Amino acid sequence: MTKNSKGLGQARATSTTGREQTPMDTLVDIGPALVCSAMARFIGRPYPIQFRAQGALDVWQHALGNTRLWLRWQDPAILCWQIRQEILWQLDNMHPMSAVSGQLNAADRQRLAFQASTNLKYHLSEGTVVEATPALEMLLANSDVDLGLPMSMVAPPYRAQYLRFGEVAMRYLKVPDAQSPDHCFDGAFCFLTRHHPSGDAQAKCWTLELIFISKRENGYGGHISLLGQTDRGDITVGEWLADVLGGAAAADESELRRPLHAAVSYVVRVFLYMALKQARVMPHSEYDEALRRAAGLGERKRAKLLQRSASLYNGILVGPDALPAGVSEGGTGGGVAPHWRRGHFRMQPHGTGNHQRKLIFVAPALIHAEQLKGEVPAPKSYRAGTSVVSAI
C-alpha cells in the first residue's frame, strides 16, 4: 500500500470478471464533484460517513443528475471497479478548460477516482457500517479458519457494507507498507455483486470486492483493492484467498502477502461469525431516525438538525459485549506463560448418521490468565504446511 492508492486488485479485475470497460460517449463536468470527494481527515467518522458528511454525495448527484452515467452506477450489477474505470475515463478526457484538468497528475487521478468510486458504490447500494465489539475482535484475532470451508458460506449481509475496525483489530492487522509503519487500517469496503460474467446474459456469478482503507493519525493513508468470484463450483476459502492474493505473489511475503492474508482472513472470519445461528447482531439506525425527525420540522430547524446529524450513521454491531465464560482458563501448568489456545471455524457432522454438516465456532481460550500482570498476550501466527493459516 502506498499513499498513491496502489490497488493490487485492479490489475486482476478484467481476468476475474471478464468484463471490459465500456467507452463513455458523453463527457460530464465532474470537476466540482471530484474536489468535494477528496478525503483528508475522517474526524472520528467511518470512511464512507465522512464522504457523505462533507457533501460529496450531494455534489455528485447534482453534477450528474439523471444522466445515463448516474443511472448506470445505480445498477446493482455494476462493480465498484467498473465505476472507478469510468471516472478515470472522464478524467482522461476532461475538457482542457475544466477547473481541475491541469491540476491533476496520474497519482492524483487514481486517488480521486478510487475515493469517489468506493464511496459512490457504497451509498448508491444503500450500504451500512458493520462494527465488531471489542470482545468479538479479540476472539476472532485469536482464531483461525478451516481453509477447506466452502466460500459460499462467507456471505456479507448486504450488497455493500463498510467493516470498520476497532482498536483490537487495528492493533493486530498491519498495513503492508514498510515505508509507513505508523499507518493502520480504518476498515474495509465489502461489495457483493451479482452480474453477468464475460457479457453472457444467460450466466450469473457473484463477485466479492474487498477494499481496505488505511489511515495515519485519522487521515486518509491509501488503499488496497482485491476482488474475486465466490461461486465457481466448490471453491474453498483457501482457494479463494490464494486467488485474490495472487497479485501479491511477486512481492516479498513478509512485507506484503502475509499482512494482506491476515487482513482478508479477518474479514472472512467476521462474516463466518455472522453466519452462525448464535451470532449476536444488533442493528442501529440513528441517521434514518434523525432524517425522520427532520422531516416534520421547519426549514431552519431542519437544517440545524441535519447538520448535527452529519456524524450519525446506520449500522450493525456484531458480537458479545464481553468475553464469554470459559475463555480464561487457569490450572497448574508449571512454567508455561499465559498464552492463547487458538479458536477455529470448522464444519461439524451432525444429524442422523452424522451425514449433515453445520458451521461451528470453537472459541479461543486464554491459558493461565491468572498469571497476567500486564496486557493480554498478542495473537501469534502459525503455519500449516507452506500456507499461512493466520498471520494476525
C-alpha positions in Angstrom: 0.0 0.0 0.0 1.2 3.5 -0.8 -0.1 7.0 -0.4 -0.7 6.9 -4.1 -3.5 4.4 -3.6 -1.9 1.4 -5.0 -4.7 -1.2 -5.7 -3.5 -4.8 -6.3 -6.9 -6.0 -7.3 -7.2 -3.5 -10.2 -4.7 -5.5 -12.3 -6.8 -8.6 -11.8 -10.2 -7.2 -12.4 -10.5 -7.9 -16.1 -9.3 -11.5 -15.8 -11.5 -12.1 -12.8 -14.7 -10.7 -14.2 -14.1 -11.0 -17.9 -15.7 -7.5 -18.4 -14.0 -4.8 -20.5 -14.5 -1.2 -19.9 -17.3 0.4 -22.0 -16.2 3.7 -23.5 -18.3 6.6 -22.5 -20.0 8.6 -25.2 -20.7 11.7 -23.2 -18.4 13.8 -21.1 -19.7 15.3 -17.9 -18.1 18.1 -15.9 -17.2 16.2 -12.7 -14.6 18.7 -11.6 -16.6 20.1 -8.6 -17.7 16.6 -7.5 -14.0 15.4 -7.5 -12.9 18.4 -5.5 -15.6 17.6 -2.9 -14.7 13.9 -2.9 -11.1 14.5 -1.7 -10.8 12.8 1.7 -8.3 14.3 4.0 -9.4 13.6 7.6 -12.1 11.3 9.0 -12.7 13.4 12.1 -13.5 10.2 14.0 -16.1 9.0 11.5 -16.1 5.8 9.4 -14.6 6.5 6.0 -17.9 6.5 3.9 -19.7 8.6 6.5 -17.0 11.3 6.2 -17.6 11.3 2.4 -21.3 11.9 2.9 -20.8 14.4 5.8 -18.7 16.7 3.6 -21.4 16.8 1.0 -19.7 14.8 -1.7 -22.7 12.6 -2.4 -25.0 15.5 -3.0 -22.5 17.2 -5.3 -22.1 14.1 -7.4 -25.9 13.8 -7.7 -26.2 17.4 -8.7 -23.4 17.1 -11.3 -24.8 14.0 -13.0 -28.5 14.4 -12.4 -30.3 11.8 -14.5 -27.5 11.1 -16.9 -27.0 7.6 -18.2 -23.8 7.5 -16.3 -25.5 8.2 -12.9 -28.3 5.7 -13.7 -25.8 3.0 -14.7 -23.9 3.5 -11.4 -27.1 2.7 -9.6 -27.4 -0.7 -11.3 -27.0 -3.4 -8.7 -24.9 -5.4 -11.2 -22.1 -2.9 -11.6 -18.8 -3.4 -9.9 -17.0 -0.8 -7.9 -14.0 -1.4 -10.2 -16.1 -0.5 -13.2 -17.3 2.8 -11.7 -13.6 3.6 -11.0 -12.7 2.9 -14.6 -15.5 5.2 -15.9 -14.4 8.0 -13.6 -10.8 7.6 -14.8 -12.1 7.8 -18.4 -13.9 11.0 -17.6 -10.7 12.4 -16.1 -8.5 11.3 -19.0 -10.9 13.0 -21.5 -11.8 16.1 -19.4 -12.1 19.4 -21.2 -8.9 21.3 -21.0 -10.7 24.3 -19.6 -12.1 22.4 -16.7 -11.2 23.8 -13.3 -9.2 20.7 -12.3 -8.0 19.5 -15.7 -4.5 20.8 -15.5 -4.0 20.4 -11.8 -4.1 16.6 -11.5 -1.2 14.2 -12.2 -1.6 10.5 -12.7 -1.4 9.7 -9.0 -4.0 12.4 -8.1 -6.4 10.9 -10.7 -6.1 7.4 -9.4 -6.6 8.6 -5.8 -9.6 10.7 -6.6 -11.2 8.0 -8.8 -10.7 5.5 -6.0 -12.1 7.7 -3.3 -15.2 8.6 -5.4 -15.9 5.1 -6.7 -15.8 3.3 -3.4 -18.0 5.8 -1.6 -20.4 6.1 -4.5 -20.8 2.3 -4.8 -21.4 2.2 -1.0 -24.0 4.9 -0.9 -25.8 4.1 -4.2 -26.1 0.5 -2.9 -27.5 1.7 0.4 -24.6 0.4 2.4 -24.3 0.1 6.1 -21.5 0.2 8.6 -20.6 -3.1 10.3 -18.6 -3.0 13.6 -17.5 -5.8 15.8 -17.5 -5.5 19.6 -14.0 -5.5 21.3 -14.8 -8.9 22.7 -15.5 -10.4 19.3 -12.4 -8.8 17.8 -10.4 -10.4 20.5 -12.0 -13.8 19.9 -11.5 -13.6 16.1 -8.0 -12.3 16.4 -7.1 -15.5 18.2 -9.0 -17.9 15.9 -8.4 -19.5 12.6 -10.4 -20.7 9.6 -10.6 -24.2 8.2 -9.4 -23.4 4.7 -11.5 -26.2 3.4 -14.7 -24.4 4.2 -16.8 -23.6 1.1 -16.5 -19.9 0.2 -20.3 -19.8 -0.4 -20.6 -19.7 3.4 -18.8 -16.3 3.5 -21.8 -14.2 2.8 -21.9 -10.5 3.7 -25.3 -9.5 5.0 -25.7 -6.6 2.5 -24.7 -5.8 -1.1 -22.5 -3.1 0.3 -21.0 -2.7 3.8 -18.1 -1.0 5.4 -16.4 -3.2 8.1 -14.9 -0.7 10.5 -12.1 -2.0 12.6 -11.9 -1.3 16.3 -8.8 -0.8 18.5 -8.2 -4.6 18.9 -8.3 -5.3 15.1 -6.2 -2.2 14.3 -3.6 -3.3 16.8 -3.0 -6.7 15.2 -3.8 -6.1 11.5 -0.7 -4.5 10.0 -0.8 -2.3 6.9 1.7 -3.9 4.4 3.7 -0.7 3.8 7.3 -0.8 5.2 7.7 2.9 4.5 4.7 3.9 6.6 4.8 1.8 9.8 2.6 4.3 11.6 -0.3 3.6 9.3 -3.2 1.4 10.4 -6.4 0.1 8.8 -9.6 2.1 9.4 -11.7 -0.7 7.8 -12.7 -2.4 4.6 -15.4 -1.9 2.0 -17.1 -5.3 1.2 -19.2 -5.3 -2.0 -21.0 -8.5 -3.1 -22.2 -8.0 -6.6 -24.2 -10.4 -8.8 -23.5 -9.8 -12.5 -23.1 -11.4 -16.0 -19.6 -12.8 -16.5 -17.9 -12.1 -19.8 -21.0 -10.4 -21.1 -23.0 -13.7 -21.1 -26.6 -12.6 -20.4 -27.6 -16.2 -19.5 -25.0 -16.7 -16.8 -24.7 -15.2 -13.4 -21.9 -15.0 -10.9 -21.1 -13.3 -7.6 -18.0 -11.2 -7.2 -16.7 -10.1 -3.8 -14.7 -6.9 -3.7 -12.7 -6.1 -0.6 -11.1 -2.6 -0.5 -9.0 -1.9 2.6 -8.6 1.7 3.8 -5.6 2.8 5.7 -5.1 5.9 7.8 -2.5 7.8 9.7 -3.5 10.0 12.6 -7.1 9.9 11.4 -6.2 11.0 7.9 -6.5 9.0 4.7 -3.4 6.9 4.0 -4.1 4.8 0.9 -5.9 1.6 -0.1 -5.6 -1.9 -1.3 -8.3 -3.3 -3.7 -8.9 -7.0 -4.2 -11.7 -8.9 -5.9 -12.7 -12.5 -6.8 -15.7 -14.6 -7.7 -17.2 -16.6 -4.9 -19.3 -19.3 -6.6 -17.1 -21.1 -9.1 -18.1 -24.7 -8.3 -16.9 -25.8 -4.9 -14.2 -23.2 -4.4 -12.9 -23.2 -0.8 -11.9 -20.4 1.4 -8.3 -21.3 1.0 -8.6 -21.4 -2.8 -10.4 -18.0 -2.8 -7.7 -16.5 -0.6 -4.9 -17.8 -2.9 -6.7 -16.4 -5.9 -7.4 -12.9 -4.7 -4.0 -12.6 -3.2 -2.2 -13.9 -6.3 -1.3 -10.3 -7.3 0.9 -10.2 -4.3 2.9 -13.3 -5.2 5.8 -11.4 -6.7 6.2 -9.2 -3.6 8.2 -10.0 -0.6 6.0 -12.3 1.5 6.9 -10.9 4.9 6.2 -7.3 3.8 3.1 -7.7 1.7 1.5 -11.1 1.3 1.4 -12.1 5.0 -0.2 -8.9 6.3 -2.7 -9.0 3.4 -3.6 -12.6 4.1 -4.2 -11.7 7.8 -6.5 -8.7 6.9 -8.5 -10.7 4.3 -8.7 -13.7 6.6 -10.0 -11.5 9.5 -12.8 -10.1 7.2 -13.7 -13.7 6.3 -14.0 -14.6 10.0 -16.3 -11.7 10.7 -18.7 -12.9 8.0 -18.4 -16.5 9.1 -19.3 -15.5 12.7 -22.3 -13.6 11.4 -23.5 -16.8 9.6 -23.7 -18.6 12.9 -27.2 -19.1 14.4 -26.0 -17.9 17.8 -24.4 -14.8 16.3 -25.3 -11.6 18.2 -26.2 -8.8 15.7 -27.7 -5.5 16.9 -28.9 -3.1 14.2 -29.0 0.7 14.8 -30.4 3.4 12.6 -29.6 6.8 14.2 -29.2 8.5 10.9 -32.6 7.4 9.5 -34.2 8.3 12.7 -32.7 11.8 12.5 -34.0 12.2 9.0 -37.5 11.2 10.1 -37.4 13.8 12.9 -36.1 16.4 10.5 -39.0 15.8 8.0 -41.5 17.3 10.3 -39.6 20.5 11.2 -39.4 23.9 9.7 -36.7 24.8 7.3 -34.3 26.4 9.8 -34.7 23.8 12.5 -34.4 21.0 9.9 -31.1 22.4 8.6 -29.7 22.6 12.1 -30.7 19.0 12.9 -29.3 17.7 9.6 -26.0 19.5 10.3 -25.8 17.9 13.8 -26.7 14.6 12.3 -23.8 14.5 9.8 -21.8 12.2 12.1 -24.6 9.7 12.6 -24.9 6.6 10.6 -26.9 3.4 10.2 -25.1 0.2 11.1 -24.9 -3.1 12.9 -22.9 -4.0 15.9 -21.8 -7.7 15.9 -20.6 -9.8 18.8 -20.9 -10.2 22.6 -20.4 -7.4 25.0 -17.8 -9.3 27.0 -15.7 -12.4 26.5 -17.8 -15.5 27.3 -17.3 -17.5 30.4 -14.6 -20.2 29.9 -12.4 -18.1 27.6 -10.0 -17.6 30.6 -8.6 -20.8 32.0 -6.3 -21.3 35.0 -4.8 -24.5 36.2 -1.3 -25.8 37.0 1.0 -25.6 34.1 4.4 -25.4 35.5 6.4 -22.6 33.9 4.1 -22.2 30.9 3.5 -18.4 30.3 0.0 -17.1 29.7 -1.0 -17.7 26.1 -3.9 -18.1 23.7 -5.2 -21.6 22.7 -6.5 -20.6 19.3 -10.1 -21.0 18.3 -11.3 -22.0 14.9 -14.3 -22.2 12.5 -15.0 -25.6 11.0 -17.8 -27.8 9.7 -19.1 -30.3 12.2 -21.0 -33.5 11.4 -24.5 -33.8 12.9 -27.9 -35.3 12.4 -28.8 -39.0 11.7 -25.7 -40.9 10.9 -23.7 -37.6 11.1 -24.4 -37.1 7.4 -25.2 -33.4 7.7 -22.7 -30.6 8.3 -23.0 -27.3 10.1 -20.7 -24.4 10.7 -19.4 -24.1 14.3 -17.1 -21.7 16.1 -14.8 -23.1 18.8 -13.8 -20.0 20.8 -10.2 -19.5 21.8 -9.1 -19.8 25.4 -6.6 -17.6 27.3 -4.5 -20.1 29.3 -3.1 -19.1 32.7 -4.9 -15.8 32.6 -4.5 -15.6 36.4 -0.8 -15.0 35.9 -1.2 -11.9 33.8 0.2 -8.7 35.2 0.0 -6.5 32.1 -1.6 -6.6 28.7 -3.3 -9.7 27.2 -0.7 -11.5 25.0 -0.9 -10.7 21.4 -2.1 -13.3 18.9 0.6 -15.3 17.2 0.8 -16.6 13.6 1.4 -20.2 12.7 1.7 -22.1 9.5 0.2 -25.3 8.2 2.4 -26.8 5.5 3.5 -23.9 3.3 0.4 -21.8 3.6 -0.1 -19.0 6.1 -3.2 -20.0 8.0 -3.3 -17.0 10.3 -1.0 -14.0 10.4 -2.8 -11.9 13.0 
